[in-house]
Amino acid sequence: MKPFIYKLLIPVVLYFVSSVSFAQSLEELLKEGDNLVTKFENQKALEVYQKADKLFPNNWEVYWRLSRAYVDIGEHLPDKTDKEKDTQLEYYKKAFDYADKAVKLAPNQSITYVRRAIASGRIALFEGVFSAVGTVKDVKSDCEKAIQLGNGGNYVQALAHYVLGRTHLKVCEKPYLVRLPLGLGWGDTEKAVQLLETANKLRPNFRMFMLELAKAYIEEDEFTKAKELLLKIEKAPVADEDDDKVLSEAKQLYEKIKNE
């Protein structure tokens, strides 16, 4: 009887071991890619996530990271010629496709909606916000869904509030009566302020969030708050590869409003 029992147990043990190895291997690859992201080595991070996708296909954790990598790379591609612009747009479309796959696999995870909103937002900005009305509405819908789900941790929720707040600001660049027939009458600078304040509370001292909130304050003529925030940006730690650009823009904006 013992040999028979052993034969039955061997497949079970092998399955358990292989399952553990699967989880560990995937976790290691994701950690490797995430570490590269913190070093702003986006191309290398993309290659690691692509490797993970080949080894462990149809995984939402891999897909949203692939989406992030394509956006991070696309943002820094040259965009002077039509060919360069086409390449950049292709990166954003790939980012959208992967985020969309992540949403379908994990519709209960805020991060999947946030990453799809970011990819959609990039496409909308590329094509022109008021030429891509449907895409802008999708950004709003995905951010609201991410906020409604409320998971993923403080940074994910901060990002959802930031993107939604920024979307309100972009929409409000056109007068209400102009955007109302387009279905964009929901844009509201006061709402943008509230959303961006929440983003800053959830992820304090993050330069990108601080700058956008300062812009929202300016739109509401709250110049004192805006100036105080712009001065704080220089003291905030570097946490993003574009933080130097953000600081430069903050200094220029401060000079523009310092006498208001």
Solvent accessible surface area in square Angstrom, and as a share of the most:
residue,aa,sasa,rsa
1,M,176,0.79
2,K,141,0.60
3,P,87,0.55
4,F,117,0.49
5,I,80,0.41
6,Y,130,0.49
7,K,141,0.60
8,L,103,0.51
9,L,88,0.44
10,I,98,0.50
11,P,79,0.50
12,V,96,0.55
13,V,82,0.47
14,L,113,0.56
15,Y,160,0.61
16,F,134,0.56
17,V,80,0.46
18,S,63,0.40
19,S,46,0.30
20,V,58,0.33
21,S,53,0.34
22,F,99,0.41
23,A,56,0.43
24,Q,101,0.45
25,S,46,0.30
26,L,18,0.09
27,E,116,0.52
28,E,114,0.51
29,L,18,0.09
30,L,18,0.09
31,K,131,0.56
32,E,87,0.39
33,G,0,0.00
34,D,38,0.20
35,N,69,0.35
36,L,29,0.14
37,V,29,0.16
38,T,98,0.57
39,K,129,0.55
40,F,80,0.33
41,E,62,0.28
42,N,17,0.09
43,Q,89,0.40
44,K,117,0.49
45,A,0,0.00
46,L,6,0.03
47,E,90,0.41
48,V,16,0.09
49,Y,0,0.00
50,Q,64,0.29
51,K,111,0.47
52,A,0,0.00
53,D,30,0.15
54,K,171,0.73
55,L,101,0.50
56,F,16,0.07
57,P,85,0.54
58,N,106,0.55
59,N,30,0.16
60,W,65,0.23
61,E,51,0.23
62,V,0,0.00
63,Y,15,0.06
64,W,27,0.10
65,R,28,0.10
66,L,1,0.00
67,S,0,0.00
68,R,41,0.15
69,A,2,0.02
70,Y,14,0.05
71,V,2,0.01
72,D,26,0.13
73,I,19,0.10
74,G,0,0.00
75,E,57,0.25
76,H,76,0.34
77,L,43,0.21
78,P,80,0.50
79,D,62,0.32
80,K,173,0.73
81,T,71,0.41
82,D,112,0.58
83,K,162,0.69
84,E,52,0.23
85,K,84,0.36
86,D,88,0.46
87,T,60,0.35
88,Q,15,0.07
89,L,27,0.14
90,E,88,0.40
91,Y,47,0.18
92,Y,8,0.03
93,K,85,0.36
94,K,90,0.38
95,A,0,0.00
96,F,66,0.27
97,D,74,0.39
98,Y,45,0.17
99,A,0,0.00
100,D,28,0.15
101,K,94,0.40
102,A,0,0.00
103,V,11,0.06
104,K,147,0.62
105,L,86,0.43
106,A,5,0.04
107,P,73,0.46
108,N,88,0.45
109,Q,49,0.22
110,S,0,0.00
111,I,18,0.09
112,T,0,0.00
113,Y,18,0.07
114,V,0,0.00
115,R,17,0.06
116,R,46,0.17
117,A,0,0.00
118,I,27,0.13
119,A,0,0.00
120,S,3,0.02
121,G,17,0.16
122,R,72,0.26
123,I,21,0.11
124,A,3,0.03
125,L,59,0.30
126,F,68,0.28
127,E,84,0.38
128,G,28,0.27
129,V,17,0.10
130,F,52,0.22
131,S,93,0.60
132,A,8,0.07
133,V,28,0.16
134,G,47,0.45
135,T,34,0.20
136,V,5,0.03
137,K,82,0.35
138,D,79,0.41
139,V,4,0.02
140,K,43,0.18
141,S,65,0.42
142,D,8,0.04
143,C,0,0.00
144,E,74,0.33
145,K,68,0.29
146,A,0,0.00
147,I,48,0.25
148,Q,139,0.62
149,L,55,0.27
150,G,46,0.44
151,N,50,0.25
152,G,49,0.47
153,G,44,0.43
154,N,96,0.49
155,Y,90,0.34
156,V,17,0.10
157,Q,19,0.08
158,A,0,0.00
159,L,10,0.05
160,A,0,0.00
161,H,24,0.11
162,Y,17,0.06
163,V,17,0.10
164,L,6,0.03
165,G,0,0.00
166,R,71,0.26
167,T,15,0.09
168,H,9,0.04
169,L,17,0.09
170,K,53,0.23
171,V,0,0.00
172,C,30,0.18
173,E,115,0.51
174,K,84,0.36
175,P,85,0.54
176,Y,108,0.41
177,L,138,0.68
178,V,79,0.46
179,R,16,0.06
180,L,83,0.41
181,P,109,0.69
182,L,71,0.35
183,G,33,0.31
184,L,0,0.00
185,G,21,0.20
186,W,63,0.22
187,G,7,0.07
188,D,64,0.33
189,T,29,0.17
190,E,102,0.46
191,K,83,0.35
192,A,0,0.00
193,V,14,0.08
194,Q,93,0.41
195,L,12,0.06
196,L,0,0.00
197,E,50,0.23
198,T,47,0.27
199,A,0,0.00
200,N,21,0.11
201,K,165,0.70
202,L,49,0.24
203,R,71,0.26
204,P,82,0.52
205,N,88,0.45
206,F,5,0.02
207,R,13,0.05
208,M,56,0.25
209,F,0,0.00
210,M,6,0.03
211,L,8,0.04
212,E,16,0.07
213,L,9,0.04
214,A,0,0.00
215,K,65,0.27
216,A,0,0.00
217,Y,18,0.07
218,I,31,0.16
219,E,106,0.47
220,E,61,0.27
221,D,103,0.54
222,E,59,0.27
223,F,46,0.19
224,T,91,0.53
225,K,98,0.41
226,A,0,0.00
227,K,38,0.16
228,E,95,0.43
229,L,25,0.12
230,L,7,0.03
231,L,99,0.49
232,K,116,0.49
233,I,0,0.00
234,E,99,0.44
235,K,177,0.75
236,A,5,0.04
237,P,86,0.54
238,V,92,0.53
239,A,44,0.34
240,D,40,0.21
241,E,62,0.28
242,D,36,0.18
243,D,1,0.01
244,D,104,0.54
245,K,139,0.59
246,V,15,0.09
247,L,31,0.15
248,S,52,0.33
249,E,72,0.32
250,A,1,0.01
251,K,100,0.43
252,Q,124,0.55
253,L,31,0.16
254,Y,53,0.20
255,E,101,0.45
256,K,162,0.69
257,I,9,0.05
258,K,88,0.37
259,N,139,0.71
260,E,115,0.51
